[in-house]
Amino acid sequence: FKKIPKEICKLTKLRHLLGYGIELFELKNSLGGMTSLQTLCRVKLTEDDDNVELIRELGKLKHLRSLHVIDVKERIGSSLCTSINHIQSLEELEIKATFQDAIDLPDISSLPMLRHLWLSGKLNKIPEWVPQLQNLVTLYLFCSKLSDEPLQSLQNMPHLLCLRIGLDAYEGESLYFQAGGFQRLKELNLRKLNNLNSIIIDKGALRSLKTLEFIALGNLKTIPCGMQHLKNLEVFRVYDMPDEFVQCIAPDGGPKHPSIHHVPLVQILPQRRGKGRNLSLKT
């Protein structure tokens, strides 16, 4: 069913509600009574314009740890911020906007327990509250269409371990990892950033990085400048990358191969399903 039956609100001991695209509109006056809920996953907040009550009810779920909402419209951003600010127990938060809408969440205050954040939708800029999330471990930015380079505002997050930027989240041509930035980051995934043609890594940046993944970066023809500084890198995985990129790291004469010679495992995976090449380059 696409709409959740209103009778479900009688399950006051229910802890996990996995919606996978169902609408909560029928619970606009009763959702707040489900006070045992810890997980509310992949549910739609909107059916039509009359959703203020539903969003207000969301803020009553004081024990909620994981909230994933989809098809969020820009016009409800302020109300959604207010409700999220009341859920101080949140550990996971996903906000996925509709295709034509932006994510407008300017007023989220401190969420001290938040460890995982997914933002999928247009952003005018990185919200100011994101870099202030002191315990955030995972950050995914998708479809953001950012014109300003996002790394500077994120590089000093003290516990960030995994960063994924993809699906035109950034529309610029270059990314610059400054010295001293992203000191604890262990996994970096860049995917389908169609304008990206240059990456620079300063010595002292990404000091703890273990896994680096490039996926479908159509205009990136060579490895990052400064990649030799990633002394702790264990896995370099490329998928659906331009032929020029693959050729430049080939072990049989690729001009950039010496810069990744220290990486124990390099995986070059083809565009379509099939066997990739696992190149063990450690001597």
Contacts in CASP RR format, 6 or more apart in sequence:
PFRMAT RR
TARGET T0000
AUTHOR 0000-0000-0000
METHOD contacts of the structure
MODEL  1
FKKIPKEICKLTKLRHLLGYGIELFELKNSLGGMTSLQTLCRVKLTEDDD
NVELIRELGKLKHLRSLHVIDVKERIGSSLCTSINHIQSLEELEIKATFQ
DAIDLPDISSLPMLRHLWLSGKLNKIPEWVPQLQNLVTLYLFCSKLSDEP
LQSLQNMPHLLCLRIGLDAYEGESLYFQAGGFQRLKELNLRKLNNLNSII
IDKGALRSLKTLEFIALGNLKTIPCGMQHLKNLEVFRVYDMPDEFVQCIA
PDGGPKHPSIHHVPLVQILPQRRGKGRNLSLKT
1 22 0 8 1.000
2 21 0 8 1.000
2 22 0 8 1.000
2 23 0 8 1.000
3 22 0 8 1.000
3 23 0 8 1.000
3 25 0 8 1.000
3 26 0 8 1.000
3 47 0 8 1.000
4 19 0 8 1.000
4 22 0 8 1.000
4 23 0 8 1.000
4 24 0 8 1.000
4 26 0 8 1.000
4 27 0 8 1.000
4 43 0 8 1.000
5 26 0 8 1.000
6 26 0 8 1.000
6 27 0 8 1.000
6 30 0 8 1.000
8 14 0 8 1.000
8 17 0 8 1.000
8 27 0 8 1.000
9 27 0 8 1.000
9 30 0 8 1.000
9 31 0 8 1.000
9 33 0 8 1.000
9 34 0 8 1.000
11 34 0 8 1.000
12 33 0 8 1.000
12 34 0 8 1.000
12 35 0 8 1.000
12 36 0 8 1.000
13 36 0 8 1.000
14 34 0 8 1.000
14 36 0 8 1.000
14 37 0 8 1.000
15 36 0 8 1.000
15 37 0 8 1.000
15 38 0 8 1.000
15 39 0 8 1.000
16 37 0 8 1.000
16 38 0 8 1.000
16 39 0 8 1.000
16 41 0 8 1.000
17 34 0 8 1.000
17 37 0 8 1.000
17 39 0 8 1.000
17 40 0 8 1.000
17 41 0 8 1.000
17 43 0 8 1.000
18 39 0 8 1.000
18 41 0 8 1.000
18 42 0 8 1.000
19 40 0 8 1.000
19 41 0 8 1.000
19 42 0 8 1.000
19 43 0 8 1.000
20 41 0 8 1.000
20 42 0 8 1.000
21 42 0 8 1.000
21 43 0 8 1.000
21 44 0 8 1.000
21 70 0 8 1.000
21 71 0 8 1.000
22 43 0 8 1.000
22 44 0 8 1.000
23 43 0 8 1.000
23 44 0 8 1.000
23 46 0 8 1.000
23 47 0 8 1.000
24 31 0 8 1.000
24 43 0 8 1.000
24 44 0 8 1.000
24 45 0 8 1.000
24 54 0 8 1.000
25 46 0 8 1.000
25 47 0 8 1.000
25 48 0 8 1.000
25 51 0 8 1.000
25 54 0 8 1.000
27 54 0 8 1.000
27 57 0 8 1.000
28 50 0 8 1.000
28 51 0 8 1.000
28 53 0 8 1.000
28 54 0 8 1.000
28 57 0 8 1.000
29 53 0 8 1.000
29 57 0 8 1.000
30 57 0 8 1.000
31 54 0 8 1.000
31 57 0 8 1.000
31 58 0 8 1.000
31 60 0 8 1.000
31 61 0 8 1.000
32 57 0 8 1.000
32 58 0 8 1.000
32 59 0 8 1.000
32 60 0 8 1.000
32 61 0 8 1.000
33 57 0 8 1.000
33 60 0 8 1.000
34 61 0 8 1.000
35 60 0 8 1.000
35 61 0 8 1.000
35 62 0 8 1.000
35 63 0 8 1.000
36 63 0 8 1.000
37 61 0 8 1.000
37 63 0 8 1.000
37 64 0 8 1.000
38 63 0 8 1.000
38 64 0 8 1.000
38 65 0 8 1.000
38 66 0 8 1.000
39 64 0 8 1.000
39 65 0 8 1.000
39 66 0 8 1.000
40 58 0 8 1.000
40 61 0 8 1.000
40 64 0 8 1.000
40 66 0 8 1.000
40 67 0 8 1.000
40 68 0 8 1.000
40 69 0 8 1.000
41 66 0 8 1.000
41 68 0 8 1.000
42 68 0 8 1.000
42 69 0 8 1.000
42 70 0 8 1.000
43 68 0 8 1.000
43 69 0 8 1.000
43 70 0 8 1.000
44 69 0 8 1.000
44 70 0 8 1.000
44 71 0 8 1.000
45 51 0 8 1.000
45 54 0 8 1.000
45 55 0 8 1.000
45 58 0 8 1.000
45 69 0 8 1.000
45 71 0 8 1.000
45 72 0 8 1.000
45 76 0 8 1.000
45 80 0 8 1.000
46 71 0 8 1.000
46 72 0 8 1.000
46 73 0 8 1.000
46 76 0 8 1.000
51 76 0 8 1.000
52 79 0 8 1.000
55 76 0 8 1.000
55 79 0 8 1.000
55 80 0 8 1.000
55 82 0 8 1.000
55 83 0 8 1.000
56 79 0 8 1.000
56 82 0 8 1.000
56 83 0 8 1.000
58 67 0 8 1.000
58 80 0 8 1.000
58 83 0 8 1.000
58 84 0 8 1.000
58 87 0 8 1.000
59 82 0 8 1.000
59 83 0 8 1.000
59 84 0 8 1.000
59 86 0 8 1.000
59 87 0 8 1.000
60 86 0 8 1.000
61 87 0 8 1.000
62 86 0 8 1.000
62 87 0 8 1.000
62 88 0 8 1.000
62 89 0 8 1.000
63 89 0 8 1.000
64 87 0 8 1.000
64 89 0 8 1.000
64 90 0 8 1.000
65 89 0 8 1.000
65 90 0 8 1.000
65 91 0 8 1.000
65 92 0 8 1.000
65 113 0 8 1.000
66 90 0 8 1.000
66 91 0 8 1.000
66 92 0 8 1.000
67 84 0 8 1.000
67 87 0 8 1.000
67 90 0 8 1.000
67 92 0 8 1.000
67 93 0 8 1.000
67 94 0 8 1.000
68 92 0 8 1.000
68 93 0 8 1.000
68 94 0 8 1.000
68 96 0 8 1.000
68 118 0 8 1.000
69 80 0 8 1.000
69 94 0 8 1.000
69 95 0 8 1.000
69 96 0 8 1.000
70 94 0 8 1.000
70 96 0 8 1.000
71 96 0 8 1.000
71 97 0 8 1.000
71 98 0 8 1.000
72 80 0 8 1.000
72 95 0 8 1.000
72 96 0 8 1.000
72 97 0 8 1.000
72 98 0 8 1.000
72 101 0 8 1.000
72 103 0 8 1.000
73 97 0 8 1.000
73 98 0 8 1.000
73 101 0 8 1.000
74 97 0 8 1.000
74 101 0 8 1.000
74 102 0 8 1.000
74 103 0 8 1.000
74 104 0 8 1.000
77 103 0 8 1.000
77 104 0 8 1.000
77 105 0 8 1.000
78 104 0 8 1.000
78 106 0 8 1.000
78 107 0 8 1.000
80 95 0 8 1.000
80 105 0 8 1.000
81 105 0 8 1.000
81 106 0 8 1.000
81 107 0 8 1.000
81 108 0 8 1.000
82 107 0 8 1.000
84 90 0 8 1.000
84 93 0 8 1.000
84 105 0 8 1.000
84 108 0 8 1.000
84 111 0 8 1.000
85 107 0 8 1.000
85 108 0 8 1.000
85 109 0 8 1.000
87 111 0 8 1.000
88 111 0 8 1.000
88 112 0 8 1.000
88 113 0 8 1.000
89 113 0 8 1.000
90 111 0 8 1.000
90 113 0 8 1.000
90 114 0 8 1.000
91 113 0 8 1.000
91 114 0 8 1.000
91 115 0 8 1.000
91 116 0 8 1.000
92 114 0 8 1.000
92 115 0 8 1.000
92 116 0 8 1.000
92 117 0 8 1.000
93 111 0 8 1.000
93 114 0 8 1.000
93 116 0 8 1.000
93 117 0 8 1.000
93 118 0 8 1.000
94 117 0 8 1.000
94 118 0 8 1.000
94 119 0 8 1.000
94 120 0 8 1.000
95 103 0 8 1.000
95 105 0 8 1.000
95 118 0 8 1.000
95 119 0 8 1.000
95 120 0 8 1.000
96 118 0 8 1.000
96 120 0 8 1.000
96 121 0 8 1.000
97 103 0 8 1.000
97 120 0 8 1.000
97 121 0 8 1.000
97 122 0 8 1.000
97 143 0 8 1.000
101 121 0 8 1.000
101 122 0 8 1.000
102 121 0 8 1.000
102 122 0 8 1.000
102 123 0 8 1.000
102 124 0 8 1.000
103 119 0 8 1.000
103 120 0 8 1.000
103 121 0 8 1.000
103 122 0 8 1.000
103 123 0 8 1.000
103 144 0 8 1.000
105 127 0 8 1.000
105 129 0 8 1.000
106 127 0 8 1.000
106 128 0 8 1.000
108 127 0 8 1.000
108 129 0 8 1.000
109 129 0 8 1.000
110 129 0 8 1.000
110 132 0 8 1.000
111 133 0 8 1.000
112 134 0 8 1.000
112 135 0 8 1.000
113 135 0 8 1.000
114 133 0 8 1.000
114 135 0 8 1.000
114 136 0 8 1.000
115 135 0 8 1.000
115 136 0 8 1.000
115 137 0 8 1.000
115 138 0 8 1.000
116 136 0 8 1.000
116 137 0 8 1.000
116 138 0 8 1.000
117 130 0 8 1.000
117 133 0 8 1.000
117 136 0 8 1.000
117 138 0 8 1.000
117 139 0 8 1.000
117 140 0 8 1.000
118 140 0 8 1.000
118 142 0 8 1.000
119 130 0 8 1.000
119 140 0 8 1.000
119 141 0 8 1.000
119 142 0 8 1.000
119 144 0 8 1.000
120 140 0 8 1.000
120 142 0 8 1.000
120 143 0 8 1.000
120 167 0 8 1.000
121 142 0 8 1.000
121 143 0 8 1.000
121 144 0 8 1.000
121 145 0 8 1.000
122 143 0 8 1.000
122 144 0 8 1.000
122 145 0 8 1.000
123 141 0 8 1.000
123 144 0 8 1.000
123 145 0 8 1.000
123 146 0 8 1.000
125 146 0 8 1.000
125 148 0 8 1.000
126 146 0 8 1.000
126 150 0 8 1.000
126 153 0 8 1.000
126 154 0 8 1.000
130 136 0 8 1.000
130 139 0 8 1.000
130 153 0 8 1.000
130 154 0 8 1.000
131 153 0 8 1.000
131 154 0 8 1.000
131 156 0 8 1.000
131 157 0 8 1.000
133 157 0 8 1.000
134 157 0 8 1.000
134 158 0 8 1.000
134 159 0 8 1.000
135 159 0 8 1.000
136 157 0 8 1.000
136 159 0 8 1.000
136 160 0 8 1.000
137 159 0 8 1.000
137 160 0 8 1.000
137 161 0 8 1.000
137 162 0 8 1.000
138 160 0 8 1.000
138 161 0 8 1.000
138 162 0 8 1.000
139 154 0 8 1.000
139 157 0 8 1.000
139 160 0 8 1.000
139 162 0 8 1.000
139 163 0 8 1.000
139 164 0 8 1.000
140 164 0 8 1.000
141 150 0 8 1.000
141 164 0 8 1.000
141 165 0 8 1.000
141 166 0 8 1.000
141 169 0 8 1.000
141 170 0 8 1.000
142 164 0 8 1.000
142 166 0 8 1.000
142 167 0 8 1.000
142 169 0 8 1.000
143 166 0 8 1.000
143 167 0 8 1.000
143 168 0 8 1.000
143 169 0 8 1.000
144 150 0 8 1.000
144 168 0 8 1.000
144 169 0 8 1.000
144 170 0 8 1.000
145 168 0 8 1.000
145 169 0 8 1.000
145 171 0 8 1.000
146 169 0 8 1.000
146 170 0 8 1.000
146 171 0 8 1.000
146 172 0 8 1.000
147 171 0 8 1.000
147 172 0 8 1.000
149 170 0 8 1.000
149 172 0 8 1.000
149 174 0 8 1.000
149 175 0 8 1.000
149 176 0 8 1.000
150 165 0 8 1.000
150 169 0 8 1.000
150 170 0 8 1.000
151 175 0 8 1.000
151 176 0 8 1.000
151 177 0 8 1.000
151 178 0 8 1.000
151 182 0 8 1.000
152 178 0 8 1.000
154 160 0 8 1.000
154 163 0 8 1.000
154 182 0 8 1.000
155 177 0 8 1.000
155 178 0 8 1.000
155 180 0 8 1.000
155 181 0 8 1.000
155 182 0 8 1.000
155 205 0 8 1.000
156 181 0 8 1.000
158 184 0 8 1.000
159 184 0 8 1.000
160 182 0 8 1.000
160 184 0 8 1.000
160 185 0 8 1.000
161 184 0 8 1.000
161 185 0 8 1.000
161 186 0 8 1.000
161 187 0 8 1.000
162 185 0 8 1.000
162 186 0 8 1.000
162 187 0 8 1.000
162 188 0 8 1.000
162 189 0 8 1.000
163 182 0 8 1.000
163 185 0 8 1.000
163 187 0 8 1.000
163 188 0 8 1.000
163 189 0 8 1.000
164 188 0 8 1.000
164 189 0 8 1.000
164 190 0 8 1.000
164 191 0 8 1.000
165 189 0 8 1.000
165 190 0 8 1.000
165 191 0 8 1.000
165 193 0 8 1.000
166 189 0 8 1.000
166 190 0 8 1.000
166 191 0 8 1.000
166 192 0 8 1.000
166 193 0 8 1.000
167 191 0 8 1.000
167 192 0 8 1.000
168 192 0 8 1.000
168 193 0 8 1.000
168 194 0 8 1.000
169 193 0 8 1.000
170 193 0 8 1.000
170 196 0 8 1.000
171 193 0 8 1.000
171 194 0 8 1.000
171 195 0 8 1.000
172 193 0 8 1.000
172 195 0 8 1.000
172 196 0 8 1.000
173 195 0 8 1.000
173 196 0 8 1.000
173 197 0 8 1.000
173 198 0 8 1.000
173 219 0 8 1.000
174 196 0 8 1.000
174 197 0 8 1.000
174 198 0 8 1.000
174 199 0 8 1.000
174 200 0 8 1.000
175 190 0 8 1.000
175 196 0 8 1.000
175 198 0 8 1.000
175 199 0 8 1.000
175 200 0 8 1.000
176 199 0 8 1.000
176 200 0 8 1.000
176 202 0 8 1.000
177 199 0 8 1.000
177 200 0 8 1.000
177 201 0 8 1.000
177 202 0 8 1.000
177 205 0 8 1.000
177 206 0 8 1.000
177 224 0 8 1.000
178 202 0 8 1.000
178 205 0 8 1.000
179 202 0 8 1.000
179 203 0 8 1.000
179 204 0 8 1.000
179 205 0 8 1.000
180 202 0 8 1.000
180 204 0 8 1.000
180 205 0 8 1.000
180 207 0 8 1.000
181 204 0 8 1.000
181 205 0 8 1.000
181 206 0 8 1.000
182 188 0 8 1.000
182 205 0 8 1.000
182 206 0 8 1.000
182 207 0 8 1.000
182 209 0 8 1.000
183 207 0 8 1.000
183 208 0 8 1.000
184 208 0 8 1.000
185 206 0 8 1.000
185 208 0 8 1.000
185 209 0 8 1.000
186 208 0 8 1.000
186 209 0 8 1.000
186 210 0 8 1.000
186 211 0 8 1.000
187 209 0 8 1.000
187 210 0 8 1.000
187 211 0 8 1.000
187 213 0 8 1.000
188 206 0 8 1.000
188 209 0 8 1.000
188 211 0 8 1.000
188 212 0 8 1.000
188 213 0 8 1.000
189 213 0 8 1.000
189 215 0 8 1.000
190 196 0 8 1.000
190 213 0 8 1.000
190 214 0 8 1.000
190 215 0 8 1.000
190 217 0 8 1.000
191 213 0 8 1.000
191 214 0 8 1.000
191 215 0 8 1.000
191 216 0 8 1.000
191 217 0 8 1.000
192 215 0 8 1.000
192 216 0 8 1.000
192 217 0 8 1.000
193 217 0 8 1.000
194 218 0 8 1.000
194 219 0 8 1.000
195 219 0 8 1.000
196 217 0 8 1.000
196 218 0 8 1.000
196 219 0 8 1.000
196 220 0 8 1.000
197 219 0 8 1.000
197 220 0 8 1.000
197 221 0 8 1.000
198 220 0 8 1.000
198 225 0 8 1.000
199 220 0 8 1.000
199 223 0 8 1.000
199 224 0 8 1.000
199 225 0 8 1.000
200 224 0 8 1.000
200 225 0 8 1.000
200 226 0 8 1.000
201 224 0 8 1.000
201 225 0 8 1.000
201 226 0 8 1.000
201 227 0 8 1.000
201 229 0 8 1.000
201 230 0 8 1.000
202 226 0 8 1.000
202 229 0 8 1.000
203 226 0 8 1.000
203 229 0 8 1.000
204 229 0 8 1.000
205 229 0 8 1.000
206 229 0 8 1.000
206 230 0 8 1.000
207 232 0 8 1.000
208 232 0 8 1.000
209 230 0 8 1.000
209 232 0 8 1.000
209 233 0 8 1.000
210 232 0 8 1.000
210 233 0 8 1.000
210 234 0 8 1.000
210 235 0 8 1.000
211 233 0 8 1.000
211 234 0 8 1.000
211 235 0 8 1.000
211 237 0 8 1.000
212 230 0 8 1.000
212 233 0 8 1.000
212 235 0 8 1.000
212 236 0 8 1.000
212 237 0 8 1.000
213 237 0 8 1.000
213 238 0 8 1.000
213 239 0 8 1.000
214 220 0 8 1.000
214 237 0 8 1.000
214 238 0 8 1.000
214 239 0 8 1.000
214 241 0 8 1.000
214 245 0 8 1.000
215 238 0 8 1.000
215 239 0 8 1.000
215 240 0 8 1.000
215 241 0 8 1.000
216 239 0 8 1.000
216 240 0 8 1.000
216 241 0 8 1.000
217 241 0 8 1.000
217 242 0 8 1.000
217 245 0 8 1.000
218 241 0 8 1.000
218 242 0 8 1.000
219 242 0 8 1.000
220 241 0 8 1.000
220 242 0 8 1.000
220 245 0 8 1.000
221 242 0 8 1.000
221 244 0 8 1.000
221 245 0 8 1.000
221 248 0 8 1.000
222 244 0 8 1.000
222 245 0 8 1.000
222 248 0 8 1.000
222 256 0 8 1.000
223 245 0 8 1.000
223 248 0 8 1.000
223 249 0 8 1.000
223 256 0 8 1.000
223 259 0 8 1.000
223 260 0 8 1.000
226 259 0 8 1.000
227 256 0 8 1.000
227 259 0 8 1.000
227 260 0 8 1.000
228 258 0 8 1.000
228 259 0 8 1.000
228 260 0 8 1.000
228 262 0 8 1.000
230 263 0 8 1.000
231 262 0 8 1.000
233 262 0 8 1.000
233 263 0 8 1.000
234 263 0 8 1.000
234 264 0 8 1.000
234 265 0 8 1.000
235 263 0 8 1.000
235 264 0 8 1.000
235 265 0 8 1.000
235 266 0 8 1.000
235 267 0 8 1.000
236 260 0 8 1.000
236 263 0 8 1.000
236 265 0 8 1.000
236 266 0 8 1.000
236 267 0 8 1.000
237 266 0 8 1.000
237 267 0 8 1.000
237 269 0 8 1.000
238 245 0 8 1.000
238 246 0 8 1.000
238 249 0 8 1.000
238 266 0 8 1.000
238 267 0 8 1.000
238 268 0 8 1.000
238 269 0 8 1.000
239 269 0 8 1.000
239 270 0 8 1.000
239 271 0 8 1.000
240 269 0 8 1.000
240 270 0 8 1.000
240 271 0 8 1.000
241 268 0 8 1.000
246 268 0 8 1.000
247 254 0 8 1.000
248 254 0 8 1.000
248 255 0 8 1.000
248 256 0 8 1.000
248 257 0 8 1.000
249 256 0 8 1.000
249 257 0 8 1.000
249 260 0 8 1.000
249 266 0 8 1.000
249 268 0 8 1.000
250 257 0 8 1.000
251 257 0 8 1.000
251 279 0 8 1.000
251 281 0 8 1.000
257 281 0 8 1.000
260 266 0 8 1.000
260 281 0 8 1.000
261 281 0 8 1.000
261 282 0 8 1.000
261 283 0 8 1.000
262 281 0 8 1.000
262 282 0 8 1.000
263 281 0 8 1.000
263 282 0 8 1.000
264 280 0 8 1.000
264 281 0 8 1.000
264 282 0 8 1.000
265 278 0 8 1.000
265 279 0 8 1.000
265 280 0 8 1.000
265 281 0 8 1.000
266 278 0 8 1.000
266 279 0 8 1.000
266 280 0 8 1.000
266 281 0 8 1.000
267 276 0 8 1.000
267 277 0 8 1.000
267 278 0 8 1.000
267 279 0 8 1.000
268 276 0 8 1.000
268 277 0 8 1.000
268 279 0 8 1.000
269 276 0 8 1.000
270 276 0 8 1.000
END
